[in-house]
């Protein structure tokens, strides 16, 4: 919960770590632990761009588990850029 709040409010080190982990997750280099995914997804979407949203949408297409799909869709609500909403 703390990681999610720090990311939401733009704590620079937290945002940087979330972006690093998200990129590695998308490339298949490492997997984000399930209990951290919502915090990481929400953080990168809040502070990301169109490419970040496209990456999340690709994860959504590739997700096998319903739980993961719901997690990704909920986190999409963290997007703050008006043109992406």
N, C-alpha and C positions, 0 to 999 in steps of 0.2 A: 504494500500500500504506500509506503514511504517513497519507493522508487517511482511509482506512478505519479505521486503528487509533485515530487521534484522535477520530473519530466514535464508535467503539465505546466508548471510555472517557469520553465525555461532554465533550470539550473544547468550551466554550461557543461560541466563534467558529466552529468547524467544524460543530457541530450547526446553528447558525443559518444558515450559508451553505448547508448541505445542504437544509434545509427551504425556503429561498428558491428554490434551483434546482429542487427537486422540485415545488414549487407552480407555478412558471413552466412546467415540463415538462408537468405535468398539464393546464394551461390552454392549452397549445399555443403559448405565447408564445416559448419557446426550447426547444431540445433539449439534453439532457445528453449530452456526448460519451460514446461507447460505453465508453471505457476508464475513465470515472468513475462509470458508472451503478451498478455493484455497491456501491461505497463509499457513494454517495448513498442508494440504496435501503435498504441495511442500516442506515445511520445514522438515517434518518427512521423506519424501522420500530422500531428499538430504543428510540427516544425519543418515538415518536408514540402515537397513540391509535387508537380504532376507525375514525375517519374516514380516518386514514392508511392503515390496512390495507384499507379499502374502496377507496381510490384506487389502491392497488397491484393489487388484484383487478380493478379496471376496466381498468388498463393491461394486465393479463394477458389479459383477454377481447379487447382490441383489438389485441394484438400479432400481427403477421403472421409474423414470423420465429421459427422454433423456438428459435434461440439466445437471443432476447430472452425468450421464455416460460420457458426454463430458468433464465436469470439472475434473473428475477422470483421464480420458485418457490424458488430457493436462498436468496434474500435474505429470504423470508418466515420463514425459520428464525431471523432476528435478533429477532423479536418477543420481548419480555421480560415483558409484562404477562400474568399467569396467566389472566385472564378472556378474553384474546384468543387464547391458545394453544389 
